Amino acid sequence: MVLTSEHEHSSRWAAIKSIASKIGCTPETLRSWVHKIEVDSGAQPGVTSDQAAQMKALERENRELKRANEILKKAAAFFAQAELDRKPR
């Protein structure tokens, strides 16, 4: 709505304020939505929603893998020490 009715107002901010009051949100919220749409469509530079979601998923996976790696290191150290402490037959 902002992008299509922007020409009817003196500025983009005026259009955002007008539409925000009609749809029941704050102008800043609507401004951020418009910005996100422009980034996602390639009209503005920035990280798209898809890229942000993929980055978040990769960061979560990285944390899980680091946690698993620490567990494996501790288990390996435990079993290595147990092997050293074992009495020869």
C-alpha positions as CSV (number, residue, x, y, z in Angstrom):
1,M,0.0,0.0,0.0
2,V,2.8,2.4,0.8
3,L,4.6,1.8,-2.4
4,T,1.5,2.2,-4.5
5,S,0.1,5.3,-2.7
6,E,3.5,7.0,-2.1
7,H,2.9,9.5,-5.0
8,E,-0.3,10.7,-3.3
9,H,1.6,12.1,-0.3
10,S,4.3,14.7,0.1
11,S,6.9,12.1,1.2
12,R,7.2,8.4,1.9
13,W,7.1,9.1,5.6
14,A,3.8,10.9,5.2
15,A,2.4,7.9,3.3
16,I,3.7,5.5,6.0
17,K,2.1,7.6,8.8
18,S,-1.2,7.8,7.0
19,I,-1.4,4.1,6.2
20,A,-0.1,3.0,9.6
21,S,-2.9,4.8,11.3
22,K,-5.4,3.1,9.0
23,I,-4.1,-0.5,9.6
24,G,-3.5,0.0,13.3
25,C,0.3,-0.2,13.6
26,T,3.0,2.2,14.4
27,P,4.7,4.1,11.6
28,E,8.1,2.7,12.5
29,T,6.7,-0.9,12.3
30,L,5.3,-0.2,8.8
31,R,8.5,1.6,7.7
32,S,10.5,-1.5,8.7
33,W,8.1,-3.8,6.8
34,V,8.4,-1.6,3.7
35,H,12.2,-1.7,4.0
36,K,12.2,-5.5,4.4
37,I,10.0,-5.8,1.2
38,E,12.4,-3.6,-0.7
39,V,15.4,-5.6,0.4
40,D,13.7,-8.9,-0.3
41,S,12.7,-7.7,-3.8
42,G,16.3,-6.4,-4.5
43,A,15.2,-2.8,-4.7
44,Q,17.5,-2.0,-1.7
45,P,20.8,-3.5,-0.7
46,G,20.8,-5.7,2.4
47,V,20.4,-9.2,3.7
48,T,17.1,-10.8,2.5
49,S,14.8,-12.7,4.8
50,D,15.7,-16.0,3.1
51,Q,19.4,-15.3,3.6
52,A,18.9,-14.3,7.3
53,A,16.9,-17.4,7.9
54,Q,19.5,-19.6,6.3
55,M,22.3,-17.9,8.3
56,K,20.3,-18.4,11.5
57,A,19.9,-22.1,10.7
58,L,23.6,-22.5,9.9
59,E,24.6,-20.7,13.1
60,R,22.3,-23.1,15.1
61,E,23.8,-26.1,13.4
62,N,27.3,-24.8,14.0
63,R,26.6,-24.4,17.8
64,E,25.2,-28.0,17.9
65,L,28.2,-29.4,16.1
66,K,30.6,-27.6,18.4
67,R,28.7,-28.9,21.4
68,A,28.8,-32.5,20.0
69,N,32.5,-32.1,19.3
70,E,33.2,-31.1,22.9
71,I,31.3,-34.1,24.2
72,L,33.3,-36.4,21.8
73,K,36.6,-34.8,23.0
74,K,35.7,-35.4,26.6
75,A,34.6,-39.0,25.9
76,A,37.8,-39.7,24.0
77,A,39.9,-38.3,26.8
78,F,38.0,-40.3,29.4
79,F,38.5,-43.6,27.5
80,A,42.1,-42.8,26.7
81,Q,42.7,-42.3,30.5
82,A,40.8,-45.4,31.3
83,E,43.0,-47.4,28.9
84,L,46.2,-46.0,30.5
85,D,44.9,-46.8,34.0
86,R,44.0,-50.4,33.0
87,K,46.2,-53.1,34.5
88,P,48.2,-55.2,32.1
89,R,47.4,-58.9,32.2
